[in-house]
Amino acid sequence: MGQIGRYRYVGPAELNDHGAAVVDVVAVDTTASLDGWLAQRDRKEVTEPFTFVVALDGTLRLAPRRSEHVVLAEGQDVLAAGEIRFAPTETGWRVVEVTNQSTGYCPDPDSWPAVTRALDRLGVPHPGTFTDKVIFRRCPTCGERNIVRDDDFTCALCDGRLPTRWNFPPG
């Protein structure tokens, strides 16, 4: 499997409040911890994706959707970040959707190996890749974070040309 990189927080400084608490965070170190945490969610919440990060130690950390990735990561660099949705199986849970959607860390789709290692360690079946790959680029002209859609590498703020390779500062 490919080399795993680190991602530094690149979002708004005001969201990087190391003292902010996220309610209902779980560091998933066993299938029992995942089962227990998901069992506490209400039916509607389980149908939505959860916020996740893969911490530097390889641990999958989950929080309810709309939680800030940087708070979930306690202000630290991460190996991956995005959103993940689970569905029940006869023997536990499986991942049905997983993305690298995190405008705070702007991880490259190449962050997938960290996600797969975390899920494989837990024995949680998954799709084998991100089900939706988000392409992030920083505009070299104005510095704005951008999501590239339809292969249009144009900055949404200044119309500058975006690079074709991931270009955020490494962690």
Contacts in CASP RR format, 6 or more apart in sequence:
PFRMAT RR
TARGET T0000
AUTHOR 0000-0000-0000
METHOD contacts of the structure
MODEL  1
MGQIGRYRYVGPAELNDHGAAVVDVVAVDTTASLDGWLAQRDRKEVTEPF
TFVVALDGTLRLAPRRSEHVVLAEGQDVLAAGEIRFAPTETGWRVVEVTN
QSTGYCPDPDSWPAVTRALDRLGVPHPGTFTDKVIFRRCPTCGERNIVRD
DDFTCALCDGRLPTRWNFPPG
1 113 0 8 1.000
1 116 0 8 1.000
1 117 0 8 1.000
2 113 0 8 1.000
3 113 0 8 1.000
4 79 0 8 1.000
4 111 0 8 1.000
4 113 0 8 1.000
4 114 0 8 1.000
4 117 0 8 1.000
5 79 0 8 1.000
5 110 0 8 1.000
5 111 0 8 1.000
5 114 0 8 1.000
5 170 0 8 1.000
5 171 0 8 1.000
6 56 0 8 1.000
6 77 0 8 1.000
6 78 0 8 1.000
6 79 0 8 1.000
6 170 0 8 1.000
6 171 0 8 1.000
7 77 0 8 1.000
7 78 0 8 1.000
7 79 0 8 1.000
7 80 0 8 1.000
7 81 0 8 1.000
7 105 0 8 1.000
7 106 0 8 1.000
7 107 0 8 1.000
7 111 0 8 1.000
7 168 0 8 1.000
7 170 0 8 1.000
7 171 0 8 1.000
8 77 0 8 1.000
8 105 0 8 1.000
8 168 0 8 1.000
8 169 0 8 1.000
8 170 0 8 1.000
8 171 0 8 1.000
9 16 0 8 1.000
9 69 0 8 1.000
9 70 0 8 1.000
9 73 0 8 1.000
9 75 0 8 1.000
9 77 0 8 1.000
9 104 0 8 1.000
9 105 0 8 1.000
10 104 0 8 1.000
10 105 0 8 1.000
10 106 0 8 1.000
10 138 0 8 1.000
10 145 0 8 1.000
10 168 0 8 1.000
10 169 0 8 1.000
11 70 0 8 1.000
11 103 0 8 1.000
11 104 0 8 1.000
11 105 0 8 1.000
11 106 0 8 1.000
11 145 0 8 1.000
12 104 0 8 1.000
15 68 0 8 1.000
15 70 0 8 1.000
15 71 0 8 1.000
15 104 0 8 1.000
16 70 0 8 1.000
16 75 0 8 1.000
17 71 0 8 1.000
18 74 0 8 1.000
18 75 0 8 1.000
20 68 0 8 1.000
20 71 0 8 1.000
21 71 0 8 1.000
22 63 0 8 1.000
22 67 0 8 1.000
22 68 0 8 1.000
22 71 0 8 1.000
22 72 0 8 1.000
23 63 0 8 1.000
23 64 0 8 1.000
24 37 0 8 1.000
24 40 0 8 1.000
24 63 0 8 1.000
24 64 0 8 1.000
25 61 0 8 1.000
25 62 0 8 1.000
25 63 0 8 1.000
25 67 0 8 1.000
25 72 0 8 1.000
26 33 0 8 1.000
26 34 0 8 1.000
26 37 0 8 1.000
26 61 0 8 1.000
26 62 0 8 1.000
26 63 0 8 1.000
27 33 0 8 1.000
27 55 0 8 1.000
27 59 0 8 1.000
27 60 0 8 1.000
27 61 0 8 1.000
28 34 0 8 1.000
28 37 0 8 1.000
28 59 0 8 1.000
28 60 0 8 1.000
28 61 0 8 1.000
28 62 0 8 1.000
28 118 0 8 1.000
28 122 0 8 1.000
29 59 0 8 1.000
30 122 0 8 1.000
31 92 0 8 1.000
31 122 0 8 1.000
31 123 0 8 1.000
31 124 0 8 1.000
34 62 0 8 1.000
34 86 0 8 1.000
34 93 0 8 1.000
34 122 0 8 1.000
34 124 0 8 1.000
35 92 0 8 1.000
35 93 0 8 1.000
37 62 0 8 1.000
38 46 0 8 1.000
38 86 0 8 1.000
38 93 0 8 1.000
41 64 0 8 1.000
45 64 0 8 1.000
45 65 0 8 1.000
46 86 0 8 1.000
47 85 0 8 1.000
48 65 0 8 1.000
48 85 0 8 1.000
49 65 0 8 1.000
49 83 0 8 1.000
49 84 0 8 1.000
49 85 0 8 1.000
49 97 0 8 1.000
49 99 0 8 1.000
50 62 0 8 1.000
50 63 0 8 1.000
50 64 0 8 1.000
50 65 0 8 1.000
50 83 0 8 1.000
50 84 0 8 1.000
50 85 0 8 1.000
50 86 0 8 1.000
51 62 0 8 1.000
51 63 0 8 1.000
51 64 0 8 1.000
51 65 0 8 1.000
51 66 0 8 1.000
51 67 0 8 1.000
51 68 0 8 1.000
51 69 0 8 1.000
51 72 0 8 1.000
51 82 0 8 1.000
51 83 0 8 1.000
52 60 0 8 1.000
52 61 0 8 1.000
52 62 0 8 1.000
52 63 0 8 1.000
52 72 0 8 1.000
52 80 0 8 1.000
52 81 0 8 1.000
52 82 0 8 1.000
52 83 0 8 1.000
52 84 0 8 1.000
52 98 0 8 1.000
53 60 0 8 1.000
53 61 0 8 1.000
53 69 0 8 1.000
53 72 0 8 1.000
53 73 0 8 1.000
53 78 0 8 1.000
53 80 0 8 1.000
53 81 0 8 1.000
53 82 0 8 1.000
53 102 0 8 1.000
53 105 0 8 1.000
54 60 0 8 1.000
54 61 0 8 1.000
54 78 0 8 1.000
54 79 0 8 1.000
54 80 0 8 1.000
54 81 0 8 1.000
54 111 0 8 1.000
54 114 0 8 1.000
54 115 0 8 1.000
54 117 0 8 1.000
54 118 0 8 1.000
55 61 0 8 1.000
55 73 0 8 1.000
55 76 0 8 1.000
55 78 0 8 1.000
55 79 0 8 1.000
56 76 0 8 1.000
56 77 0 8 1.000
56 78 0 8 1.000
56 79 0 8 1.000
58 79 0 8 1.000
58 114 0 8 1.000
58 117 0 8 1.000
58 118 0 8 1.000
58 121 0 8 1.000
59 118 0 8 1.000
60 115 0 8 1.000
60 118 0 8 1.000
60 119 0 8 1.000
60 122 0 8 1.000
61 72 0 8 1.000
61 73 0 8 1.000
62 72 0 8 1.000
62 84 0 8 1.000
63 71 0 8 1.000
63 72 0 8 1.000
65 83 0 8 1.000
68 104 0 8 1.000
69 78 0 8 1.000
69 81 0 8 1.000
69 82 0 8 1.000
69 102 0 8 1.000
69 104 0 8 1.000
69 105 0 8 1.000
70 104 0 8 1.000
70 105 0 8 1.000
73 81 0 8 1.000
73 105 0 8 1.000
77 171 0 8 1.000
78 105 0 8 1.000
78 107 0 8 1.000
79 111 0 8 1.000
79 114 0 8 1.000
80 100 0 8 1.000
80 107 0 8 1.000
80 111 0 8 1.000
80 112 0 8 1.000
80 114 0 8 1.000
80 115 0 8 1.000
80 118 0 8 1.000
81 100 0 8 1.000
81 102 0 8 1.000
81 104 0 8 1.000
81 105 0 8 1.000
81 107 0 8 1.000
81 111 0 8 1.000
82 98 0 8 1.000
82 99 0 8 1.000
82 100 0 8 1.000
82 101 0 8 1.000
82 102 0 8 1.000
82 105 0 8 1.000
82 107 0 8 1.000
83 97 0 8 1.000
83 98 0 8 1.000
83 99 0 8 1.000
83 101 0 8 1.000
83 102 0 8 1.000
84 95 0 8 1.000
84 97 0 8 1.000
84 98 0 8 1.000
84 99 0 8 1.000
85 95 0 8 1.000
85 96 0 8 1.000
85 97 0 8 1.000
85 98 0 8 1.000
86 93 0 8 1.000
86 94 0 8 1.000
86 95 0 8 1.000
86 96 0 8 1.000
86 124 0 8 1.000
87 93 0 8 1.000
87 94 0 8 1.000
87 96 0 8 1.000
89 125 0 8 1.000
93 124 0 8 1.000
94 124 0 8 1.000
94 125 0 8 1.000
94 126 0 8 1.000
95 119 0 8 1.000
95 124 0 8 1.000
95 125 0 8 1.000
95 126 0 8 1.000
95 127 0 8 1.000
96 127 0 8 1.000
96 131 0 8 1.000
97 127 0 8 1.000
97 131 0 8 1.000
97 132 0 8 1.000
98 115 0 8 1.000
98 126 0 8 1.000
98 127 0 8 1.000
98 130 0 8 1.000
98 131 0 8 1.000
99 130 0 8 1.000
99 131 0 8 1.000
99 132 0 8 1.000
99 133 0 8 1.000
99 134 0 8 1.000
100 107 0 8 1.000
100 108 0 8 1.000
100 109 0 8 1.000
100 111 0 8 1.000
100 112 0 8 1.000
100 130 0 8 1.000
100 133 0 8 1.000
100 134 0 8 1.000
101 132 0 8 1.000
101 134 0 8 1.000
103 136 0 8 1.000
103 145 0 8 1.000
103 147 0 8 1.000
104 145 0 8 1.000
106 136 0 8 1.000
106 138 0 8 1.000
106 145 0 8 1.000
106 168 0 8 1.000
107 136 0 8 1.000
108 136 0 8 1.000
108 166 0 8 1.000
109 130 0 8 1.000
109 133 0 8 1.000
109 134 0 8 1.000
109 135 0 8 1.000
110 166 0 8 1.000
112 128 0 8 1.000
112 129 0 8 1.000
112 130 0 8 1.000
115 126 0 8 1.000
115 130 0 8 1.000
116 126 0 8 1.000
116 128 0 8 1.000
119 125 0 8 1.000
119 126 0 8 1.000
120 126 0 8 1.000
134 147 0 8 1.000
135 147 0 8 1.000
135 148 0 8 1.000
136 145 0 8 1.000
136 146 0 8 1.000
136 147 0 8 1.000
136 148 0 8 1.000
136 166 0 8 1.000
136 168 0 8 1.000
137 145 0 8 1.000
137 146 0 8 1.000
137 148 0 8 1.000
137 153 0 8 1.000
137 162 0 8 1.000
137 163 0 8 1.000
137 166 0 8 1.000
137 167 0 8 1.000
138 144 0 8 1.000
138 145 0 8 1.000
138 146 0 8 1.000
138 162 0 8 1.000
138 167 0 8 1.000
138 168 0 8 1.000
139 146 0 8 1.000
139 155 0 8 1.000
139 157 0 8 1.000
139 158 0 8 1.000
139 160 0 8 1.000
139 162 0 8 1.000
140 162 0 8 1.000
140 163 0 8 1.000
140 167 0 8 1.000
141 155 0 8 1.000
141 158 0 8 1.000
141 160 0 8 1.000
141 161 0 8 1.000
142 155 0 8 1.000
142 157 0 8 1.000
142 158 0 8 1.000
142 160 0 8 1.000
144 155 0 8 1.000
144 156 0 8 1.000
144 157 0 8 1.000
144 158 0 8 1.000
146 155 0 8 1.000
146 156 0 8 1.000
146 157 0 8 1.000
146 162 0 8 1.000
148 162 0 8 1.000
153 161 0 8 1.000
153 162 0 8 1.000
153 163 0 8 1.000
153 164 0 8 1.000
154 160 0 8 1.000
154 161 0 8 1.000
154 162 0 8 1.000
155 161 0 8 1.000
155 162 0 8 1.000
END
